[in-house]
Amino acid sequence: SAYMMGYSIDPQGNVTLPLIGDIPVAGMTIYEIRDLFQEKIDSLFRHAYVEVRLMSYKFTVIGEVRMPGSYINYNDQLTVLEAIGRAGGIAETGTKEKILVIRPLGDQTVTYSIDLQDKSLLSSPAYFITPNDVVIVQPNPKKVFNVNLPTISFIIATITSTVSTTLLLINYFGK
């Protein structure tokens, strides 16, 4: 069950393994942790194999998507395209050209602006989502106007009708 459930990193940045004890892993990459664990295991066992991977992590997608919210990823890797897909895709009012990825790095945050239609996206550091990333799909001002066009048309028609009816009544009763 330990293989299926994995081992968690405690708030102090340590992983507790049977027979080995606490191993500090804070600030290390998965590959650095794997090498460290392999070294510790090799001192106890022969021909042992160590596999280190993220079991799950949370990410958030907000803005102009169909189902904004926080999601949990159970795979090693997740792309920004898959993250947006999990949120139901980009809504009619969203744009593919203005996507923000906000990434917490220690005590600061880094913001990446990406264009889903640009092939340079594949080499962007924001292409793969990391734990606690926030993806924000920006609105497309042109589409927002087009979606609200029936409402704007209704308001203009109502105002025009009210003004013409008022003028007609003033003209009729003014004589």
C-alpha positions as semicolon CSV with decimal commas, in nm:
position;residue;x (nm);y (nm);z (nm)
1;S;0,000;0,000;0,000
2;A;0,296;0,235;0,052
3;Y;0,364;0,212;-0,321
4;M;0,007;0,314;-0,400
5;M;-0,025;0,572;-0,123
6;G;0,332;0,704;-0,125
7;Y;0,509;0,903;0,141
8;S;0,424;1,263;0,221
9;I;0,654;1,554;0,282
10;D;0,594;1,693;0,631
11;P;0,570;2,068;0,702
12;Q;0,942;2,076;0,789
13;G;1,030;1,942;0,441
14;N;1,120;1,586;0,548
15;V;1,011;1,246;0,418
16;T;1,008;0,963;0,671
17;L;1,102;0,626;0,520
18;P;1,101;0,291;0,705
19;L;1,451;0,173;0,810
20;I;1,601;0,506;0,702
21;G;1,417;0,769;0,902
22;D;1,370;1,137;0,819
23;I;1,529;1,263;0,499
24;P;1,524;1,641;0,431
25;V;1,399;1,710;0,077
26;A;1,278;2,073;0,091
27;G;1,378;2,271;-0,218
28;M;1,493;1,964;-0,412
29;T;1,371;1,845;-0,753
30;I;1,217;1,503;-0,802
31;Y;1,539;1,384;-0,967
32;E;1,757;1,509;-0,681
33;I;1,528;1,337;-0,431
34;R;1,541;1,013;-0,633
35;D;1,922;1,018;-0,636
36;L;1,935;1,089;-0,262
37;F;1,689;0,807;-0,185
38;Q;1,876;0,569;-0,417
39;E;2,199;0,642;-0,232
40;K;2,034;0,574;0,106
41;I;1,865;0,254;-0,017
42;D;2,185;0,125;-0,182
43;S;2,355;0,138;0,158
44;L;2,090;-0,104;0,293
45;F;1,992;-0,325;-0,002
46;R;2,150;-0,466;-0,317
47;H;1,985;-0,415;-0,656
48;A;1,708;-0,197;-0,516
49;Y;1,529;0,048;-0,742
50;V;1,391;0,381;-0,626
51;E;1,110;0,564;-0,801
52;V;1,009;0,915;-0,697
53;R;0,710;1,094;-0,840
54;L;0,443;1,340;-0,740
55;M;0,134;1,148;-0,633
56;S;-0,099;1,445;-0,665
57;Y;-0,105;1,821;-0,651
58;K;-0,355;2,104;-0,666
59;F;-0,386;2,368;-0,938
60;T;-0,649;2,634;-1,006
61;V;-0,805;2,754;-1,330
62;I;-1,011;3,075;-1,321
63;G;-1,131;3,344;-1,557
64;E;-1,316;3,283;-1,881
65;V;-1,350;2,904;-1,860
66;R;-1,667;2,699;-1,838
67;M;-1,596;2,544;-1,493
68;P;-1,351;2,759;-1,294
69;G;-1,212;2,611;-0,975
70;S;-0,936;2,416;-0,805
71;Y;-0,846;2,073;-0,936
72;I;-0,618;1,790;-0,829
73;N;-0,377;1,630;-1,073
74;Y;-0,287;1,264;-1,018
75;N;-0,027;1,242;-1,296
76;D;0,341;1,333;-1,301
77;Q;0,292;1,602;-1,563
78;L;0,010;1,829;-1,668
79;T;0,020;2,086;-1,946
80;V;-0,156;2,421;-1,943
81;L;-0,374;2,293;-2,228
82;E;-0,485;1,993;-2,021
83;A;-0,548;2,217;-1,719
84;I;-0,779;2,442;-1,922
85;G;-0,946;2,132;-2,065
86;R;-1,019;2,006;-1,714
87;A;-1,194;2,336;-1,646
88;G;-1,429;2,275;-1,939
89;G;-1,230;2,471;-2,196
90;I;-1,227;2,838;-2,279
91;A;-1,569;3,003;-2,267
92;E;-1,709;3,207;-2,557
93;T;-1,591;3,525;-2,389
94;G;-1,233;3,405;-2,333
95;T;-0,925;3,449;-2,547
96;K;-0,655;3,197;-2,636
97;E;-0,398;3,472;-2,680
98;K;-0,396;3,604;-2,322
99;I;-0,344;3,331;-2,064
100;L;-0,166;3,404;-1,736
101;V;0,006;3,137;-1,529
102;I;0,086;3,249;-1,175
103;R;0,345;3,028;-1,008
104;P;0,444;3,048;-0,641
105;L;0,821;3,009;-0,596
106;G;0,914;3,018;-0,230
107;D;0,819;3,355;-0,086
108;Q;0,755;3,516;-0,426
109;T;0,540;3,456;-0,731
110;V;0,628;3,451;-1,099
111;T;0,375;3,539;-1,369
112;Y;0,395;3,403;-1,722
113;S;0,187;3,539;-2,009
114;I;0,130;3,281;-2,281
115;D;-0,049;3,252;-2,613
116;L;-0,204;2,910;-2,674
117;Q;-0,184;2,961;-3,051
118;D;0,190;3,038;-3,055
119;K;0,419;2,739;-3,106
120;S;0,674;2,891;-2,867
121;L;0,432;2,782;-2,594
122;L;0,593;2,437;-2,604
123;S;0,925;2,578;-2,481
124;S;0,770;2,810;-2,223
125;P;0,840;2,738;-1,853
126;A;0,464;2,773;-1,801
127;Y;0,376;2,491;-2,045
128;F;0,387;2,232;-1,767
129;I;0,174;2,310;-1,462
130;T;0,343;2,273;-1,124
131;P;0,185;2,241;-0,778
132;N;-0,030;2,538;-0,672
133;D;-0,018;2,711;-1,013
134;V;-0,308;2,942;-1,099
135;V;-0,412;2,962;-1,465
136;I;-0,614;3,272;-1,557
137;V;-0,793;3,290;-1,893
138;Q;-0,838;3,656;-1,983
139;P;-1,160;3,789;-2,142
140;N;-1,168;3,888;-2,507
141;P;-1,318;4,241;-2,514
142;K;-1,460;4,197;-2,865
143;K;-1,640;3,877;-2,772
144;V;-1,771;4,024;-2,447
145;F;-1,927;4,307;-2,651
146;N;-2,076;4,059;-2,902
147;V;-2,223;3,846;-2,624
148;N;-2,382;4,156;-2,465
149;L;-2,502;4,297;-2,798
150;P;-2,863;4,170;-2,756
151;T;-2,882;4,338;-2,415
152;I;-2,739;4,663;-2,551
153;S;-2,982;4,649;-2,847
154;F;-3,275;4,598;-2,609
155;I;-3,169;4,898;-2,398
156;I;-3,131;5,123;-2,705
157;A;-3,468;5,010;-2,845
158;T;-3,638;5,074;-2,509
159;I;-3,488;5,423;-2,476
160;T;-3,576;5,512;-2,836
161;S;-3,932;5,384;-2,790
162;T;-3,974;5,576;-2,462
163;V;-3,843;5,901;-2,613
164;S;-4,062;5,874;-2,925
165;T;-4,371;5,786;-2,718
166;T;-4,303;6,082;-2,486
167;L;-4,262;6,319;-2,782
168;L;-4,579;6,185;-2,940
169;L;-4,777;6,239;-2,618
170;I;-4,632;6,590;-2,573
171;N;-4,722;6,673;-2,933
172;Y;-5,075;6,530;-2,895
173;F;-5,160;6,694;-2,563
174;G;-4,964;7,013;-2,633
175;K;-5,208;7,127;-2,903
